[in-house]
Every structure is written in structure tokens, then in C-alpha cells.
Amino acid sequence: MRKFMLLTLLFISALMGSCEKDEIIEKDVYGNGPRTNVPGSLKGNWMYGNFSMTEYWGQNPADYIGNAFEMAIAFTLNTNGTYDHYFTSKTVSGGVTTYHQSVTKGTIVVNEALKTITTYAKSAHYKQTKNGTTTENRDLSESEITKTTMYTYELRTEANGTQALYLKLNGTGNALQFLKKS
């Protein structure tokens, strides 16, 4: 019986220690900024994308260089008040294909009454490649990160049944349509 109780206590201690470690890792990655729980209707992955109608080929018509411009923005909004923000773009100019990619992590406050989402960035990582060669791959410095961003939002269901989150940066301009991804 003593062995059973000792093993049970060790098991509970191990569980509590791992929970604390997970919480510390989360705080290091997402920070201690203001946060609220994310409502179920907003929780999940949301994606916006755009591309140009211009295409480029090399001097040999069989050598496709690519679309002139492509861009995607995505958010993962987590129930616990944290978020991941992804950005990627590709340009083709003068025969050079350039990719820009970044991921930002932080905390989020959702005000359902005012229909606002405020993000509090903790960290961001940036990568650039040109013609397949990485030219930059680093964490952004504190001065390069936009710490606080506010969006106004509207949830809609599109004609095809897809959930859409319309976001306006700081409540101005045209809303971008982010579609829910599973």
C-alpha cells in the first residue's frame, strides 16, 4: 500500500511539474500581455489570400518563372487568449523570385460588445529567400515588432456555407475577408 501511495504521489508531482513547465513555455512564446478567452465563433484558423493576374515566363516559353505577386495572411486564434499570425508573400521581378515570410505570436483581447480584436505581439520571426537562397532568417528585434494592433470584426457565413471573419485594421479602410480553415 505504501508503494502504491508513493507512486501515486510521484505521478501527481510529475504531472504538476509538467503543467508548470508548459505554462512557462507558453508565457515565453506568447508573453504576458492582456488576454481574454476567445469565443468559440472566433476560435480556429482564418486565412486571407490574393494574387495578381500577371504571369512570367523565361526566354524559353517552357520556363515558367511564376505569378508576379502572391500574398497570404493567416491567424490562429486560440481559446486561451493567444494567437499566431502568419504572413507570406512572393514577388517576381527582373527574373528574381523573392519570398517574405513571418510569424508573430502573442496574446489577444476580444471585446464582443464592441466587435474588436486587439493583439499584443510578444515575438516575431522573419525569413526572406531569393531564387531559393535564404538571404535573411532571424527573430525580429523589439523595435521592429508592432506591439499592439486593433481590428474591428464582423462574422458572416458566405453563400457556400463557409464562415468568414471580416477584419478592418484599426476600424478603417476596407475589410479583408478571412475564411475559416479546418
MARKETOR-375026 format. One record per residue: residue in three letters; x negated, y, z of N, C-alpha, C in turn. Coordinates in Angstrom, 1 decimal. Each point is the difference from the previous one (the first is absolute). Last residue first. Layout:
# MARKETOR-375026
aa / n.east / n.north / n.up / ca.east / ca.north / ca.up / c.east / c.north / c.up
ALA / X / Y / Z / X / Y / Z / X / Y / Z
...
//
This chain:
# MARKETOR-375026
aa / n.east / n.north / n.up / ca.east / ca.north / ca.up / c.east / c.north / c.up
SER / 10.2 / 24.5 / -41.6 / 0.0 / -1.1 / 1.0 / -1.3 / -0.5 / 0.3
LYS / 1.7 / 5.1 / -1.6 / -0.7 / -1.2 / -0.5 / 0.1 / -1.1 / 1.1
LYS / 2.6 / 5.0 / -1.5 / -0.3 / -1.0 / 1.1 / -0.6 / -1.2 / -0.7
LEU / -0.5 / 5.0 / -2.0 / 0.9 / -1.2 / 0.0 / -0.5 / -1.0 / 1.0
PHE / -0.3 / 5.6 / -0.8 / -0.7 / -1.1 / 0.4 / 0.9 / -1.2 / 0.1
GLN / -0.1 / 5.1 / -2.4 / 0.8 / -1.2 / 0.3 / -0.9 / -1.1 / 0.3
LEU / -0.4 / 5.6 / 0.6 / -0.6 / -1.2 / -0.7 / 0.8 / -1.2 / 0.5
ALA / 1.5 / 5.5 / -0.2 / -0.2 / -1.3 / 0.8 / -0.6 / -1.0 / -0.9
ASN / -0.7 / 5.4 / -0.7 / 0.9 / -1.1 / -0.4 / -0.4 / -1.3 / 0.9
GLY / -0.8 / 4.9 / 2.1 / -0.3 / -0.6 / -1.2 / 1.0 / -1.2 / -0.3
THR / -0.9 / 1.2 / 5.1 / 0.1 / 0.9 / -1.2 / -0.3 / -0.9 / -1.2
GLY / -0.3 / -1.4 / 4.8 / 1.4 / 0.4 / -0.3 / 0.2 / 0.9 / -1.3
ASN / -4.1 / -2.2 / 1.7 / 0.3 / 1.2 / 0.8 / 1.4 / 0.6 / -0.4
LEU / -0.9 / -3.7 / -3.1 / -1.1 / 0.4 / 0.8 / 0.3 / 1.4 / 0.6
LYS / 3.5 / -3.9 / -1.5 / -0.5 / 1.3 / -0.4 / -1.1 / 0.4 / 1.0
LEU / 2.6 / -4.9 / -1.6 / -0.8 / 0.8 / 0.9 / -0.4 / 1.3 / -0.7
TYR / 3.6 / -4.6 / -0.2 / -0.4 / 1.3 / -0.7 / -0.7 / 0.9 / 1.0
LEU / 1.1 / -5.5 / -0.6 / -0.3 / 1.0 / 1.0 / -0.5 / 1.2 / -0.8
ALA / 3.1 / -4.7 / -1.2 / -1.0 / 1.1 / -0.4 / -0.1 / 1.0 / 1.2
GLN / 1.9 / -5.5 / -1.4 / -0.1 / 1.1 / 0.9 / -1.0 / 1.0 / -0.4
THR / 2.8 / -3.3 / -3.4 / -1.3 / 0.2 / 0.7 / 0.1 / 1.2 / 1.0
GLY / 3.5 / -1.6 / -3.2 / 0.0 / -0.5 / 1.4 / -1.3 / 0.2 / 0.8
ASN / 1.4 / 1.7 / -4.5 / -0.4 / -1.5 / -0.1 / 0.0 / -0.6 / 1.4
ALA / 0.9 / 4.7 / -0.5 / 1.0 / -0.7 / -0.7 / -0.2 / -1.6 / -0.1
GLU / -2.3 / 2.6 / 4.1 / 0.1 / 0.3 / -1.4 / 1.0 / -0.9 / -0.6
THR / -0.3 / 2.1 / 5.0 / 0.0 / -1.3 / -0.7 / 0.2 / 0.3 / -1.5
ARG / -2.2 / 3.2 / 4.2 / 1.0 / -0.3 / -1.0 / -0.1 / -1.4 / -0.4
LEU / -1.9 / 4.0 / 3.9 / 0.1 / -1.4 / -0.4 / 1.1 / -0.2 / -1.0
GLU / -3.4 / 4.3 / 1.5 / 1.4 / -0.5 / -0.3 / -0.1 / -1.4 / -0.4
TYR / -3.4 / 4.1 / 2.6 / 0.3 / -1.2 / -0.7 / 1.5 / -0.2 / -0.2
THR / -4.6 / 3.6 / 1.1 / 1.4 / -0.2 / 0.2 / 0.4 / -1.3 / -0.9
TYR / -4.9 / 1.2 / 2.3 / 0.8 / -0.3 / -1.2 / 1.5 / 0.1 / 0.5
MET / -5.4 / 1.5 / 1.8 / 1.4 / -0.2 / 0.3 / 0.7 / -0.2 / -1.4
THR / -5.2 / -0.6 / 2.4 / 0.8 / 0.3 / -1.2 / 1.4 / -0.3 / 0.3
THR / -5.3 / 0.6 / 2.4 / 1.4 / -0.1 / 0.2 / 0.7 / 0.4 / -1.3
LYS / -4.8 / -0.6 / 0.0 / 0.4 / -0.6 / 1.3 / 1.5 / -0.2 / 0.2
THR / -3.6 / 0.1 / -4.2 / 1.1 / 0.8 / 0.4 / 0.7 / -0.7 / 1.2
ILE / -5.3 / -0.5 / -1.3 / 1.3 / -0.6 / 0.1 / 1.1 / 1.0 / 0.4
GLU / -4.8 / 0.9 / -0.5 / 0.5 / -0.4 / -1.3 / 1.4 / -0.6 / 0.1
SER / -2.8 / 1.2 / 3.8 / 0.4 / 1.2 / -0.7 / 0.6 / -0.2 / -1.4
GLU / -1.6 / -3.6 / 2.8 / 1.1 / 0.6 / 0.6 / 0.5 / 1.2 / -0.8
SER / -2.5 / -3.6 / -2.9 / -0.4 / 0.7 / 1.3 / 1.3 / 0.7 / 0.5
LEU / 0.0 / -4.6 / -3.0 / 0.0 / 1.5 / -0.1 / -0.3 / 0.6 / 1.3
ASP / -1.9 / -4.8 / -2.0 / 1.1 / 0.6 / 0.9 / -0.1 / 1.5 / -0.1
ARG / -1.7 / -3.0 / -4.2 / -0.3 / 0.5 / 1.4 / 1.2 / 0.4 / 0.7
ASN / -2.3 / -1.0 / -5.0 / 0.8 / -1.0 / 0.8 / -0.3 / 0.3 / 1.5
GLU / -1.2 / 1.5 / -5.6 / 0.2 / 0.5 / 1.3 / 0.9 / -1.1 / 0.7
THR / -1.5 / -0.9 / -4.3 / -0.8 / 1.2 / 0.2 / 0.1 / 0.6 / 1.3
THR / 0.7 / -5.0 / -2.8 / 0.4 / 0.8 / 1.1 / -1.0 / 1.2 / 0.2
THR / 1.4 / -2.6 / -4.6 / -1.1 / 0.2 / 0.9 / 0.5 / 0.9 / 1.2
GLY / 2.7 / -1.1 / -4.0 / -0.3 / -1.2 / 0.8 / -1.1 / 0.1 / 1.0
ASN / 1.4 / 3.8 / -2.8 / -0.3 / -1.1 / -0.9 / -0.4 / -1.3 / 0.8
LYS / 0.5 / 3.4 / 3.4 / -0.1 / 0.5 / -1.4 / -0.5 / -1.2 / -0.9
THR / 2.4 / 0.9 / 5.3 / -0.8 / -0.8 / -0.9 / 0.1 / 0.7 / -1.4
GLN / 0.9 / 1.0 / 5.7 / 0.1 / 0.4 / -1.4 / -0.9 / -0.9 / -0.8
LYS / 2.6 / 0.4 / 5.3 / -0.9 / -0.7 / -0.9 / 0.2 / 0.6 / -1.4
TYR / 1.2 / 0.9 / 5.7 / 0.0 / 0.4 / -1.4 / -1.0 / -0.8 / -0.8
HIS / 3.0 / 0.3 / 5.2 / -1.2 / -0.5 / -0.8 / 0.3 / 0.3 / -1.5
ALA / 1.8 / 1.7 / 5.3 / 0.2 / -0.1 / -1.4 / -1.3 / -0.5 / -0.6
SER / 2.9 / 1.0 / 5.2 / -1.2 / -0.4 / -0.8 / 0.4 / -0.1 / -1.5
LYS / 3.0 / 1.8 / 3.3 / -1.1 / -0.3 / 0.8 / -1.3 / -0.2 / -0.8
ALA / 5.1 / 2.7 / -0.7 / -1.1 / -0.8 / -0.5 / -1.1 / -0.2 / 1.0
TYR / 5.4 / 1.1 / 0.1 / -1.2 / 0.5 / 0.7 / -1.2 / -1.0 / -0.4
THR / 5.3 / 1.5 / -2.0 / -1.1 / -1.0 / 0.1 / -1.1 / 0.7 / 0.7
THR / 5.7 / 0.5 / -0.5 / -1.3 / 0.8 / 0.2 / -1.1 / -1.1 / 0.3
ILE / 5.4 / 0.6 / -2.1 / -1.1 / -1.0 / 0.4 / -1.3 / 0.8 / 0.1
THR / 5.7 / 1.2 / 0.0 / -1.4 / 0.3 / -0.2 / -0.8 / -1.2 / 0.4
LYS / 5.0 / 1.2 / 0.3 / -0.4 / -0.7 / -1.2 / -1.5 / 0.4 / -0.3
LEU / 2.9 / 1.3 / 3.9 / -0.5 / 1.0 / -1.0 / -0.5 / -0.6 / -1.3
ALA / 1.7 / -2.9 / 3.4 / 1.0 / 1.1 / -0.1 / -0.4 / 1.0 / -1.0
GLU / -2.9 / -3.7 / 1.0 / 1.1 / -0.3 / -0.8 / 1.1 / 1.1 / -0.2
ASN / -5.4 / -0.3 / 0.9 / 1.1 / 0.7 / 0.6 / 1.2 / -0.2 / -0.9
VAL / -5.1 / -2.4 / 0.9 / 1.2 / 0.1 / -0.8 / 1.1 / 0.7 / 0.8
VAL / -5.7 / -0.6 / 0.0 / 1.2 / 0.4 / 0.8 / 1.1 / 0.1 / -1.0
ILE / -5.2 / -2.7 / 0.2 / 1.1 / 0.7 / -0.7 / 1.2 / 0.3 / 1.0
THR / -5.9 / -1.4 / -0.6 / 1.3 / -0.1 / 0.7 / 1.1 / 0.8 / -0.7
GLY / -4.6 / -2.2 / -2.5 / 0.3 / 0.9 / 1.1 / 1.4 / -0.3 / 0.7
LYS / -3.8 / -0.8 / -4.6 / 0.7 / -0.7 / 1.1 / 0.3 / 1.0 / 1.1
THR / -1.5 / -0.4 / -5.7 / 0.1 / 0.8 / 1.2 / 0.8 / -0.7 / 1.0
VAL / -2.8 / -0.9 / -4.9 / 0.9 / -0.5 / 0.9 / -0.1 / 0.8 / 1.3
SER / -1.4 / 0.3 / -5.7 / -0.2 / 0.3 / 1.4 / 1.1 / -0.7 / 0.8
GLN / -2.6 / 0.6 / -5.4 / 0.8 / -0.8 / 1.0 / -0.2 / 0.5 / 1.4
HIS / -1.0 / 1.0 / -5.7 / -0.1 / 0.5 / 1.3 / 1.0 / -0.8 / 0.9
TYR / -2.7 / -0.6 / -5.1 / 1.0 / -0.4 / 1.0 / -0.3 / 0.8 / 1.3
THR / -1.3 / 0.4 / -5.6 / -0.3 / 0.3 / 1.4 / 1.2 / -0.4 / 0.8
THR / -2.4 / -0.6 / -5.2 / 1.1 / -0.4 / 0.8 / -0.4 / 0.2 / 1.5
VAL / -1.8 / 2.0 / -5.0 / -0.4 / -0.4 / 1.4 / 1.3 / -0.2 / 0.7
GLY / -0.3 / 1.7 / -4.6 / -0.5 / -1.4 / 0.1 / -0.3 / -0.5 / 1.3
GLY / 1.8 / 4.4 / -0.7 / -1.3 / -0.1 / -0.7 / -0.6 / -1.4 / 0.1
SER / 3.9 / 0.1 / 3.0 / -0.4 / 1.3 / -0.6 / -1.4 / -0.2 / -0.6
VAL / 4.2 / -2.5 / 3.1 / -0.9 / -0.3 / -1.1 / -0.3 / 1.3 / -0.7
THR / 1.9 / -1.6 / 5.2 / 0.0 / 0.9 / -1.2 / -1.0 / -0.6 / -1.0
LYS / 3.0 / -1.5 / 4.8 / -1.0 / -0.3 / -1.0 / 0.2 / 1.0 / -1.2
SER / 1.4 / -0.9 / 5.7 / 0.2 / 0.6 / -1.3 / -1.1 / -0.4 / -0.9
THR / 2.5 / -0.9 / 5.3 / -0.9 / -0.4 / -1.1 / 0.3 / 0.7 / -1.3
PHE / 1.2 / -0.4 / 5.8 / 0.0 / 0.9 / -1.2 / -1.0 / -0.7 / -1.0
TYR / 2.9 / -1.0 / 5.1 / -0.9 / -0.4 / -1.1 / 0.1 / 0.9 / -1.2
HIS / 1.1 / -0.5 / 5.7 / 0.3 / 0.8 / -1.2 / -1.0 / -0.3 / -1.1
ASP / 2.2 / -2.0 / 5.0 / -1.1 / -0.1 / -0.9 / 0.5 / 0.8 / -1.3
TYR / 1.7 / 0.1 / 5.6 / 0.2 / -0.1 / -1.5 / -1.4 / -0.2 / -0.7
THR / 3.1 / -0.3 / 5.2 / -1.3 / 0.2 / -0.7 / 0.3 / -0.1 / -1.5
GLY / 3.2 / -0.8 / 3.7 / -0.3 / 1.4 / -0.1 / -1.4 / 0.3 / -0.6
ASN / 2.5 / -4.3 / 0.7 / -0.7 / 0.5 / 1.2 / -0.4 / 1.4 / -0.1
THR / 2.0 / -2.6 / -3.7 / 0.9 / 0.2 / 1.1 / -0.6 / 0.7 / 1.2
ASN / -2.1 / 0.8 / -4.9 / 0.1 / -1.0 / 1.0 / 0.9 / 0.3 / 1.1
LEU / -1.1 / 1.3 / -5.4 / 0.5 / 0.6 / 1.2 / 0.3 / -1.1 / 1.0
THR / -2.9 / 1.0 / -4.7 / 0.5 / -1.1 / 0.8 / 0.3 / 0.7 / 1.3
PHE / -0.7 / 2.0 / -5.2 / 0.1 / 0.1 / 1.4 / 0.4 / -1.3 / 0.6
ALA / -2.2 / 2.2 / -5.0 / 0.8 / -1.0 / 0.8 / -0.1 / 0.3 / 1.5
ILE / -1.1 / 1.8 / -5.5 / 0.0 / 0.4 / 1.4 / 0.9 / -1.0 / 0.7
ALA / -2.7 / 0.5 / -5.2 / 1.0 / -0.6 / 0.9 / -0.3 / 0.5 / 1.4
MET / -1.3 / 1.0 / -5.7 / -0.1 / 0.4 / 1.5 / 1.1 / -0.8 / 0.7
GLU / -2.9 / 0.9 / -5.2 / 0.9 / -0.8 / 0.8 / -0.1 / 0.4 / 1.5
PHE / -1.6 / 1.6 / -5.4 / 0.2 / 0.3 / 1.4 / 1.0 / -0.9 / 0.6
ALA / -1.7 / -0.6 / -4.5 / -0.7 / 1.2 / 0.3 / 0.1 / 0.3 / 1.5
ASN / 0.0 / -5.0 / -1.9 / 0.9 / 1.1 / 0.1 / -0.7 / 1.2 / 0.5
GLY / -3.1 / -3.7 / -2.5 / 1.0 / 0.1 / 1.1 / 0.9 / 1.2 / -0.2
ILE / -3.4 / -2.4 / -2.9 / -0.7 / 0.6 / 1.1 / 1.0 / 0.2 / 1.2
TYR / -0.5 / -3.5 / -4.4 / 0.9 / 0.8 / 0.8 / -0.7 / 0.6 / 1.2
ASP / -1.6 / -2.2 / -4.8 / -0.5 / 0.3 / 1.3 / 1.0 / 1.0 / 0.7
ALA / 0.5 / -1.5 / -4.6 / 0.3 / -1.1 / 0.9 / -0.4 / 0.2 / 1.4
PRO / -0.9 / 3.1 / -3.7 / 1.4 / 0.0 / 0.4 / 0.4 / -1.2 / 1.0
ASN / -4.7 / 2.5 / -0.5 / 0.5 / -1.2 / -0.5 / 1.4 / -0.1 / 0.5
GLN / -2.0 / 3.6 / 1.5 / -0.1 / 0.1 / -1.4 / 0.4 / -1.3 / -0.7
GLY / 2.3 / 0.5 / 4.6 / -1.4 / 0.3 / -0.4 / 0.0 / 0.2 / -1.5
TRP / 4.4 / 1.1 / 2.8 / -0.7 / -1.2 / -0.5 / -1.4 / 0.5 / -0.4
TYR / 4.5 / 1.8 / 3.3 / -1.2 / 0.2 / -0.7 / -0.6 / -1.4 / -0.4
GLU / 5.1 / 2.7 / 1.3 / -0.9 / -1.2 / 0.1 / -1.3 / 0.3 / -0.7
THR / 4.6 / 2.8 / 2.3 / -1.1 / 0.0 / -0.8 / -0.9 / -1.2 / 0.2
MET / 4.0 / 1.4 / 2.4 / 0.4 / -0.7 / -1.2 / -1.2 / -0.1 / -1.0
SER / -0.2 / 0.1 / 5.6 / 0.2 / 0.9 / -1.1 / 0.4 / -0.9 / -1.2
PHE / 1.2 / -1.0 / 5.3 / -1.0 / -0.1 / -1.0 / 0.3 / 0.9 / -1.2
ASN / 1.5 / -1.4 / 5.7 / 0.1 / 0.8 / -1.2 / -1.1 / -0.3 / -1.0
GLY / 2.7 / -1.5 / 5.2 / -1.0 / -0.2 / -1.0 / 0.3 / 0.9 / -1.3
TYR / 1.2 / -1.6 / 5.7 / 0.3 / 0.9 / -1.1 / -1.1 / -0.1 / -1.0
MET / 2.1 / -3.0 / 4.6 / -1.0 / 0.3 / -1.0 / 0.6 / 1.0 / -1.1
TRP / 0.4 / -2.6 / 5.4 / 0.7 / 0.9 / -1.0 / -1.1 / 0.4 / -1.0
ASN / 1.0 / -3.8 / 4.4 / -0.9 / 0.5 / -1.1 / 0.8 / 0.8 / -1.0
GLY / 1.5 / -0.7 / 5.4 / -0.4 / -0.8 / -1.2 / -0.9 / 0.7 / -0.9
LYS / 4.0 / 2.0 / 3.4 / -1.1 / -0.9 / 0.2 / -0.3 / -0.8 / -1.3
LEU / 3.7 / 3.1 / 0.8 / -1.2 / 0.6 / -0.6 / -1.2 / -1.0 / 0.1
SER / 4.4 / -1.1 / 1.8 / 0.3 / 0.4 / -1.4 / -1.3 / 0.6 / -0.7
GLY / 0.0 / -1.3 / 4.7 / 0.0 / -1.1 / -0.9 / 0.2 / 0.4 / -1.5
PRO / -2.2 / 3.5 / 3.4 / 1.3 / -0.6 / -0.1 / -0.1 / -1.2 / -1.1
VAL / -4.1 / 1.6 / 3.1 / 0.5 / 0.3 / -1.4 / 1.3 / -0.8 / -0.1
ASN / -2.4 / 2.1 / 4.6 / 0.3 / -1.2 / -0.8 / 0.6 / 0.4 / -1.3
THR / -3.3 / 3.5 / 1.9 / 1.3 / -0.5 / 0.4 / 0.2 / -1.4 / -0.7
ARG / -4.4 / 3.7 / 1.4 / 0.7 / -1.1 / -0.7 / 1.3 / -0.3 / 0.5
PRO / -5.0 / 3.3 / 0.2 / 1.4 / -0.1 / 0.3 / 0.7 / -1.1 / -0.8
GLY / -5.2 / -0.7 / 0.5 / 0.9 / 1.1 / -0.3 / 1.4 / -0.2 / 0.4
ASN / -4.4 / -2.6 / 0.4 / 0.9 / 0.3 / 1.1 / 1.0 / 1.1 / -0.3
GLY / -2.8 / -3.7 / -3.5 / -0.1 / 1.2 / 0.8 / 1.1 / 0.1 / 1.1
TYR / -1.3 / -3.4 / -3.6 / 1.1 / 0.9 / -0.2 / 0.0 / 1.2 / 0.8
VAL / -3.6 / -3.3 / 0.2 / 0.4 / 0.1 / -1.4 / 1.0 / 1.1 / -0.2
ASP / -1.3 / -1.1 / 4.5 / -1.2 / 0.5 / -0.8 / 0.3 / 0.2 / -1.4
LYS / 3.4 / -1.8 / 2.7 / -0.3 / 1.4 / 0.3 / -1.2 / 0.6 / -0.7
GLU / 1.1 / -4.6 / -0.4 / 1.0 / 0.8 / -0.7 / -0.3 / 1.5 / 0.3
ILE / -2.7 / -3.1 / 2.2 / -0.4 / 0.0 / -1.4 / 1.0 / 0.9 / -0.7
ILE / 0.9 / -0.8 / 4.5 / -1.2 / 0.9 / -0.2 / -0.4 / 0.1 / -1.5
GLU / 3.5 / -2.9 / 1.2 / 0.4 / 1.3 / 0.2 / -1.1 / 1.0 / -0.2
ASP / -0.9 / -4.6 / -0.2 / 0.7 / 0.4 / -1.2 / 0.5 / 1.4 / 0.2
LYS / -2.1 / -1.8 / 3.7 / -1.0 / 0.1 / -1.1 / 0.7 / 0.5 / -1.2
GLU / 2.6 / -1.2 / 3.6 / -0.6 / 1.3 / 0.3 / -1.0 / 0.3 / -1.1
CYS / 2.2 / -4.1 / -0.2 / 0.9 / 1.0 / -0.2 / -0.7 / 1.4 / 0.2
SER / -2.4 / -3.9 / 1.1 / 0.1 / 0.2 / -1.4 / 1.0 / 1.1 / -0.4
GLY / -0.5 / -1.1 / 4.5 / -1.2 / 0.6 / -0.5 / 0.0 / 0.2 / -1.5
MET / 3.5 / -2.3 / 2.1 / 0.1 / 1.4 / 0.4 / -1.3 / 0.7 / -0.5
LEU / 0.3 / -4.7 / -0.6 / 1.0 / 0.7 / -0.8 / 0.0 / 1.5 / 0.3
ALA / -2.8 / -2.7 / 2.6 / -0.5 / 0.1 / -1.4 / 1.0 / 0.7 / -0.9
SER / 1.3 / -0.9 / 4.4 / -1.1 / 1.0 / 0.0 / -0.5 / 0.2 / -1.4
ILE / 3.1 / -3.5 / 0.6 / 0.6 / 1.3 / 0.1 / -1.0 / 1.2 / 0.0
PHE / -1.7 / -4.4 / 0.1 / 0.7 / 0.2 / -1.3 / 0.7 / 1.4 / 0.0
LEU / -2.1 / -1.5 / 4.0 / -1.0 / 0.3 / -1.0 / 0.7 / 0.4 / -1.3
LEU / 2.8 / -1.6 / 3.4 / -0.5 / 1.4 / 0.3 / -1.1 / 0.4 / -1.0
THR / 1.6 / -4.4 / -0.3 / 1.1 / 1.0 / -0.4 / -0.5 / 1.4 / 0.3
LEU / -2.8 / -3.5 / 1.3 / 0.0 / 0.1 / -1.5 / 1.1 / 1.0 / -0.4
LEU / -0.2 / -1.0 / 4.5 / -1.2 / 0.7 / -0.4 / -0.1 / 0.2 / -1.5
MET / 3.5 / -2.5 / 1.9 / 0.2 / 1.4 / 0.3 / -1.2 / 0.8 / -0.4
PHE / -0.3 / -4.7 / -0.6 / 1.1 / 0.6 / -0.9 / 0.1 / 1.5 / 0.3
LYS / -2.9 / -2.4 / 2.8 / -0.5 / 0.2 / -1.4 / 1.0 / 0.6 / -0.9
ARG / 1.5 / -1.2 / 4.3 / -1.0 / 1.2 / 0.0 / -0.6 / 0.3 / -1.3
MET / 2.7 / -3.9 / 0.5 / 0.8 / 1.2 / 0.0 / -0.9 / 1.3 / 0.0
//
